[in-house]
Amino acid sequence: MSPPSTISPVTGDTVPSWYIHASGPHFRDTSGRSILLRGINLSSSAKTPLGQPGEQLDGFWEHAKDGDMSFVGRVLDLENGQADIHLERLRSWGFNCLRYVVTWESIEHAGPGKYDQDYIDYTVKLLRKCKEHGFRVYIDPHQDNWSRFAGGSGAPYWTLLACGLDPENFTATNAAFIQCEWPSGAASFPDMIWATNYSRLACQTLFTLWAAGRDYAPKCVIDGVNIQDYLQEHYFGAMRALGSAIAEAGDLLDECVIGWDSLNEPNAGFLGVEDLASFGKETVLRVGPMPTPLQGLRLGMGSKVEVENYKFSSLGPKRDGSVVVDPQGKRAWLDSDAEKDGSPYGWTRGPDWELGTCIWGLHGVWDPETDELIVPDYFDWYRREDVAPPRKVNYGQDYWLAHWRRFATVVRSFHPEAIHFIQSPVFQVPPKIEGPEIMNRAAHSTHFYDGLTLVTKHWNWFNADALGILRGKYASIILGVKVGEAAIRRCMRDQLGMLRQDTFDALGQFPTMMGEIGIPFDLDKKKAYGDGDYSAHTRALDASINACDGTNVLNYSLWTYCPDNSHEWGDRWNGEDLSLWSADDAARMGAFRAQAPQFDLVGKIASTRQRANSKASSIQSSLYNNSRGSTPSSTSLSTPNGSTAKLNITPKLSIASLASTTLTVPSPASFATSLPSKDSASTSSLCDPFAPINLNDGSRALSAFCRPYPTKTVGTPIDINFDIRSSVFTLIVRVDAGDVDDLTLATEVFVPLVQYAAFPSRISQRVRDDVRQQREQFGEEPLEGQEKDDSGDPYGATLTVPDETGPEDPTALALVVKASVGRWEVEGQTLKWYYPRPATGSVTIKLEVSRLNGAIPTWMNEYGASALFHHPSFVLRITDSLYLSLQDLSPTLGKGLKLAREFLKAAPSEPGCLLA
């Protein structure tokens, strides 16, 4: 691979050291190393203004009309010191990238052209804070269902009025469902019903006018231009106001803010609907009362209509009878006299735009007086006058792409070097994307969710190849069903492989960014919030993130991190609950440490978690370094100042390629993200909000998302795999002649404390609780020949170390590293792997990292009972526990278990050794 150019493809200037190249399948730094951007969306909180969460009706319509609202502080509060803690937490989890969520409403909620300068200033300050913590950021202009006032988020209230709609009547007419107006209360708002709004009148109309108003609604003229141009120009103006402020800050562009996403999850509206009288292929999700498009038009004009009702089952939408919807004369359209004295927003409509009736009636699609459908396929044909012969419309090619090109030009006007994160219509085959707007600064941004888990709120034993089914891969839907967890994981990885191929087919050799991927945490009726068992969540989330690995090697930003998530209301928007962290979980952790040790913060612990914390899995805290070429017989401790202290630990591994055995105990200053200085050297880690154990408080399925990956690779990463159950991480790299001339630069791998801590109970309260459970129930003692460390952590080992580090250093790692070539070293949570480059051609090399004596037992147990059989020590622990609890109940069974226990005691105990 040739080294990247030192000259910008956009400006022709010499690129600075922090510049990221985006002109190949992987992002690259200026030295030529491949970069993986893996991060999180910050934040779902940005969808709603301060003091107005999605479930709250009080003030909802009042402030919509008067514009008296603020989004300042809705991502992170900069005034109370919590922003640093949240950002440090995310950085300690290994995230290096943020998809920063903004909405059009947050900028222009007061009215057309009235920008909220306080919010813009706040965004600049927060982005500077993100820069301080070392994040790369791309801006996400976010929307769902067009607007909060159509049941989602995004556009300001006044845009709906500009389109001739009356959002206060959407609930009555079923034009959209809004959580805070749900008749039986916001708490009973049905799961995922908000997403069906895309198939209802309000969103279908709004997105059609936004994308194609000139061709499909030519009578809709406002202030002398078609509604399409009116909406898009105001949107561009709002984003330009924000982008220009970020540029004028002087220290954010490219060094921190590397680019802009296009409009989140663009939707076709009515475009492509073949027959307005029936459900089409676009109506995939059906929950609750589901009018056909024609029935939606009739309801929008106040007619009483009987519509089909649906509930969503594990097998998809299921008909649940019919219901009669009676708007009682209310209409989804503005009254005819709504603007008789002029619009409060100052606009003037064209003479052909008659208020008080349906705009699609005005355009001859149907007759609102007789309910007759006149042109059932009106939206199925491309209606530009200069197109001949007539053809079917293609939303992506005909309208989405044109909008993106206009937006790309706007972005380049204030951010010349921006990487365009191009988000095409979800799950659709994207159109060919080419043109002068790209300029070798682009990535394809796509989304993926495990739809079955998302909608059913359950991790199932079967799943489906949703993408393959939607794209016609199977002759029958049943052929797309996948049974068993292994098949599900392979299927998800294959689906993401298809999305990666979309990038190459549509855009060319550019990176792929999974802009959103995640799972709901309120599975099984929020069971985990009562019993603390996140095992199903861990498996579900691991399956999704694992799909980004393998040969896909994808960048991603997980959805989501919500600072005000609660068990009661989730992410405070439409009942969604996808945040990796919850204040309620953190509060339970903190309360546990403040109260009596008998109090169990995570509730009732599953019996497998109580039984499987084996003394046989106690961790000898050591790092194996294969840089010299001889098998170790003793272990030495390396301290930050270079001194060493001998340990009386004899490794049981038999790895011929290993050379010396070294334990590195990094100081906090060398941690992957520097911890703030302490007021006193004696400050307890339990009182320090930046201590790992406190940063991890509140995390959910931590072992699934905090995982190793190569952040910077000399060469091209061609395969990545990580197994929570064994802690084994493998990286395969292709190194070409000429890759990264500077031999002092290494491949850098994030090796998280969460997975590889020498003292696990120092980094997780959940682990600490399991340790206590083990001692209280079984009176565990250390392994024979292994001393008990002073901290009482049975997963650690006694270390004789200088006073300045101590045996309880929470930043110590216990790694076993095997590299096919080269040498390695560790700094904080970063493993640096140095190796030579070939003189000609290319070579393939491999790195393997695991935790000494296996994965942390708590993570194995959290993954699920099936994971316990990956290591004989855990099989031993289960049989031992069962023997203790069942021997009095069944002598025969107890005797059999005792024999199994004795057999397993004699089994090999090397990490990763599996029983046949």
Secondary structure, DSSP 8 states (H G I E B T S, - for coil): -----SB-TTT-SB--TT--BBSSSSEE-TT--EE--EEEEE-GGGGS-TT--TT--TTHHHHHHH-----TTSS--SSSSHHHHHHHHHHHTT--EEEEEEEHHHHHTTSTT---HHHHHHHHHHHHHHHHTT-EEEEEEE-BSSSGGGTSBSS-HHHHHHTTB-GGGHHHHTS---GGG-TT-GGG--TTGGGGGGGSHHHHHHHHHHHHHHHH-TT-EETTEEHHHHHHHHHHHHHHHHHHHHHHTSS-BTTTEEEEE-SSS---TTTT-S-TTS--TT-----EEE--HHHHHHHHTT--EEEEEEEEETTEEEEEEEEEE--TT--SB--TTTTTT--TT---B-TT--TTS-HHHHTTSEETTTTEES-TTGGGB---TT--S--B--HIIIIIHHHHHHHHHHHHHH-TT-EEEE--STTS------STTTTTBEEEEEE---HHHHHH-S--SEEE-HHHHHTT--SSGGGGEEESHHHHHHHHHHHHHHHHHHHHHHT-S--EEEEE----S-HHHHTHHHH---HHHHHHHHHHHHTTSBT---EEEES---TT-BTTTBTSSTT----SB-HHHHHHHHHHHHS-TT--TT-S--HHHHH---GGG-----EEE-SS-S--SSEEEE-TTS-EEEE--------TT--EEEEE---GGGSSS-----S-TT--TTT-TTSHHHHSTTBSSHHHHS--EEEEESSEEEEEEEETTTTEEEEEEEEETTS-S-TT--EEEE--HHHHBSSGGGT-HHHHHHHHHHHHHH-----TT----TT--TTS------TTT-TT-TT-B-EEEEESSSEEEEETTEEEEE----SSSEEEEEEEEEETTSS-HHHHHHH-GGGGGGSHHHHHHHHHHHHHHHTTT-HHHHHHHHHHHHHHHTS--STT----
